[in-house]
């Protein structure tokens, strides 16, 4: 079963992006999680919002200059870990799933 998980880890990516819709009037933007696997993309709303000037799009994390950067980034790390654990659990229980 470990081989099955190793295969899906390679084909699985998880990234965080801001909603950059210019039609929004507020400076605060929602942080979305995009999960890509087997040419499919799933989008999840993280419930977190931040001003784009505090977002590092390269690192996909909140910049250290934000007063609550540690809390935001810890939340995103935990969010990612929970998703990875759910994928691992699902494929351990369903090794033939795609």
C-alpha positions in Angstrom: 0.0 0.0 0.0 2.9 2.4 0.5 3.7 2.2 -3.2 0.2 3.3 -4.0 0.5 6.4 -1.7 3.9 7.2 -3.2 2.4 7.2 -6.7 -0.4 9.6 -5.7 1.9 11.9 -3.8 3.8 12.6 -7.0 0.5 13.2 -8.9 -1.0 15.4 -6.2 -0.3 19.1 -5.8 -1.8 21.6 -3.3 -1.4 25.3 -3.7 -2.8 28.4 -2.0 -3.9 31.5 -4.0 -5.7 34.7 -3.4 -9.0 35.6 -5.1 -7.6 38.4 -7.3 -11.0 39.4 -8.8 -10.6 43.1 -9.5 -14.4 43.6 -9.3 -14.2 43.1 -5.5 -14.4 46.5 -3.7 -12.6 45.3 -0.5 -8.9 45.1 -0.2 -9.2 41.9 1.7 -9.1 38.8 -0.4 -10.1 35.2 0.3 -7.4 32.5 0.3 -8.3 29.5 -1.7 -6.7 26.0 -1.8 -6.3 24.4 -5.2 -5.8 20.6 -5.2 -4.7 19.1 -8.5 -4.6 15.4 -9.2 -5.0 13.4 -12.4 -5.8 16.5 -14.5 -8.6 17.5 -12.1 -8.7 20.6 -10.0 -10.6 20.9 -6.7 -11.0 24.3 -5.1 -11.5 24.8 -1.4 -12.2 28.0 0.4 -9.9 28.2 3.5 -12.2 30.8 5.3 -9.2 33.0 5.7 -8.9 36.5 4.2 -5.9 38.8 3.8 -4.9 42.1 2.2 -2.8 41.2 -1.0 0.0 43.4 0.1 0.7 40.8 2.9 0.6 37.8 0.6 3.7 36.2 -0.8 2.5 34.5 -4.0 5.9 32.7 -4.5 5.8 31.0 -1.1 2.0 30.9 -1.0 2.1 32.2 2.6 1.5 35.4 4.5 4.5 37.7 4.7 6.3 38.1 8.0 5.4 41.8 8.0 1.8 41.0 8.8 1.1 41.1 12.6 -0.6 37.7 12.6 1.7 36.0 10.1 2.6 33.1 12.3 -1.1 32.3 13.0 -2.1 32.6 9.4 0.8 30.4 8.2 0.2 27.8 10.9 -3.4 27.7 9.8 -2.4 27.1 6.2 0.1 24.4 7.2 -2.5 22.6 9.3 -5.0 23.0 6.4 -2.6 21.4 4.0 -1.6 18.6 6.5 -5.3 17.7 7.1 -5.9 17.4 3.3 -2.8 15.2 2.9 -3.9 13.0 5.7 -7.4 12.6 4.2 -5.9 11.7 0.8 -3.5 9.2 2.5 -6.4 7.7 4.5 -8.7 7.5 1.4 -6.1 5.7 -0.8 -5.0 3.4 2.0 -8.7 2.3 2.3 -9.3 2.3 -1.5 -6.0 1.3 -3.2 -7.7 0.9 -6.6 -9.3 4.4 -6.6 -8.2 7.1 -9.0 
